[in-house]
Amino acid sequence: MGGFFGVVSKESCVDDLFYGTDYHSHLGTHRGGLATFAEDHFFRFIHNIENAQFRSKFENDVVHLRGRLGIGCISDTDDQPLIISSHLGRYAIVTVGKINNLNHLVQQAFQTQHTHFSEMSDGTINPTELIATLISRGKTFVEGIQLAQTAINGSCSILILTKDGIWAARDRFGRTPVLLGFKDGAWCATMETCALPNLGFFSQYELGPGEIAFITAEGMEQKCKPTDTLRICAFLYIYYGYPASEYEGINVEWSRNRCGAALARNDEVEVDMISGIPDSGSAHAIGYANESKRPLTRPFVKYTPTWPRSFMPQQQTTRDLVARMKLIPIRTLIEGKRLLFCEDSIVRGTQLRETIKRLYEYGAMEVHMRPACPPLVYSCPFLNFSRSKSELDLAARRAIYELTGQHELDFTPYTDHQTDEYKAMVDRIRLHLNLSTLRYQKLADMIDAISLPKEKICTYCWDGQG
Ligand code: SF4
């Protein structure tokens, strides 16, 4: 995934930029970057944040940044912001999204424009550089951004820093949010509204699908109207959005509480206590416990002083070790108990299996799991969403393969909770995880908890409809 933040102020923007970008740290684990403009000059820093928090990597740079305008990003893929010289002028750019036809567009640019791209260390082309190249084909920024949005298969939200202000553009189908905030003497653009209150900003406006705006310290100007076709990513509400944020006017924590409550309404299992797998299962568990009127406890606590969520090593074995070290079991709350856990989702299930094993080792009598969304059958083709990178790794797809011996088939029956195929798949996952019971959220209940109309939400991960 990734996230970005931009600010234009009458005073120095540096502190707001630093903290505003930091509030997007939960969206990516690979690279962080900041750029400001002052004295006819771009200032820029980019760091690897795989093994350290954004703030610790950038706090020594902040004193060297100057200016009233700046953009920053947390990226799961490429080095950003890029600084571009073009016929549109000089600008810095950050993007969030995924370009499925990147190779095709690069080859097209080679043939029609005889241009070139710099390679990243892994030999691939930086997608943000490709977006900048597409934008430069336009006579204006608006035309260029629209050309880029139309050319790419996938999605792309963009911030462009110029000497006069910041262009903010939301992806064509609004899969990722882009919101504008205001305070006396400054405007900002953000993907997470949780960045606003502690910096004194008020949420002012949410860009619609494909909408383009230009912000200065004086205000915002709409440069391209939104379309009617909104497909905001449902996973923002279920898992990766920050609980204090709102998109389309709907708070994340509130919708997670509603998810948990819906799970409880469909349940009749007798248990001693309700818990969430920390951290993202916690809000769902609160909703479940309140609805079922059963006690909410924390049989696992997370060692937060040194294991922040943003620390995400690339090696799977190290990731598994980190997942284990982070969660500390409490025997008093586990031994002899019938436990029901809420979890945001089950992706591969490998770490969850290990967590469940530990519960039994600590004397749990029963372990019941209630994921807040339906089984993940498809991986995300629209965002660089690391949770579902490889389809064949998904717990649901592995179960389907075990049941059918096929990787390619019509998956529709497995997306309908009433079919025998769905029930067999869920039971196979339950056996694999060694759970007493496993009951997934129904798609309709998840949509109802988010409380946007189905046609405005991307649910591709679950039913292939995006
Ligand atoms: S496919 Fe899944 S992760 Fe991707 S945008 Fe749609 S709901 Fe979100």
Residues whose N, C-alpha, C, O or C-beta is under 5 A from the ligand:
A	BS01	SF4	R175 C233 A234 F235 C380 P381 F382 L383 F385 C458 T459 Y460 C461
